[in-house]
């Protein structure tokens, strides 16, 4: 063994650039599309629920619930309020997923992924969580983060 061969020295640095991985747009396409599909399904369900509550409220076809001390009208207004909240939240998540696919706004893309990870408000409840995690993992890669416009 030669004295200049130090097994603890750092590996030699190559002057050749490292081969780049997949383009960031290819990396974000899968999670963005999955979030858009799941969020679209959830938005459709929220819109149906909202329409149903509005129709029941407008026609007066409200049924009192067993064991609930609130009036059916109050319950309908609460359900409409919750549906409007989810409609706004998931519309923003859909916009963030669209921006993720186009590599436009990193903050809105990350927000869409975070919304998908929160269990009680995730699109389609538990179905959105793995896609949100996937999106967060992809978005945390430095070359993906640099590919976004803002």
N, C-alpha and C positions, 0 to 999 in steps of 0.2 A: 504494500500500500504506500502510495506516494504521500508525502507530508502536505502537499498542496491540495490533495483531495479531502476536503472537509465535508463530511456528510451532513453537517448542520448549516452549511451556507445556503443562501436562497437560490432557487432555481434560476438558470440563466434567462434573461429577458429577451424575447424575440423582437426583432425590428419589424416583423410582419404584423399588420393589423389582424386582430382576432376576426374570425368569420362571424358576421352578424347573424343573429337569430332571425326568426320570422319578422316580417314587417309589423309594426304596431297595429296597423289597421286590420291585419289578419288575426292578431291576438285578441283584439277587443270585439271582433265581429260575433263570435259565438256567445259570450256572455251578454252582449248588448241585444242580440236577437232574442235570446231566451228571456231576458227581462222585458223586452217589448211584448212578446207573446203572452207571458204570464200576467203582465200588467194590463194588457188589452182584455184578457179574459176577466180579470178582476173589475176593470172599469165597466164592462158589459153587465156584470152581475150587480154592481152598485147602481148603475143606471136603471136596471130592471126593478130593483128594490125601491129606489127613489120614486120611480113612476108608479109603482104599486101603492106606496104610502100616500102619494099625492092623490091618486084616484080614490083610495079609500077615504081620505080626509074630505075630498070634494063631494063625494056621494053620501057621506055620513054612514058608510057601511063599516063602522068600527065595532069590534066585538070586545067587551070587557074581558080582561084576563083574570084568571083565578089566582087569588093570593096577592094581587097587586093593588095597592091603595090609590094609585093614580088613575085619573080618567083616561079613557081610550084616546081622547084628543091630545092630551099631554104626551102620552106614549108615542103617538104618531109624529108629533112635532119633534120629540127627542130623536126618533129614528130618522126623520128627515135631516135634522142637524148633523147627525153622525154620518149619514150618507153624503151630505154636501162636503163635510170634512174629508172623507175618504176620496171623494171625487176630485177635490182640489189637490190633495196630497199625491194621489196616483197619477194625476195629469202631469204634475211636476216630475214624478218619477219616469213617466213615459218620455217626457221632453229630455230628461237627463240621459235615458238609455239611447234616444235618438242622437243626442250630442256625443255620446260615447262612440257610437258607430261611425260618426263623421269626424271624430277627433277634434271637436270644436271647443267644448268647455269642460275642463278637468273637474272643476268644482261641482258642476251640475251632474256630471257622470258619476262622481264619487258619492254625491248625495243620493242619487238613484240607487246605487249599490247598497248604501247604508239603510235606506228605507226598506229594501228587500230583505235585509238581515234582521230587522226588528220583528220578533215573532208575532205580536198581536196586530201589527199593521202591515205586515208583509203581504205582497200581492198573492192571492190564493193561499194565504196563511203559510203553511209549512213548505209548500212547493217553491216559494220565492227564496227561501233561505239558502239552499245550495247554490243557486244562480247568483245571489248577492255576494256570497263568499267567493265564488269563482271570479266575479267582476272585481272585487276588492283585491284579490291576489294579482290579477292581471294589471290593474291600475297602479299597483304599488311598484311595479318594475320601472327602474329609472328610465330606460329608453322609451317606454310607453308614455310615461309622464312628460318627457321632453317632446314627444310628438304632438301633444295638444297645443292648440293655438294660445290658450290663456291658462 
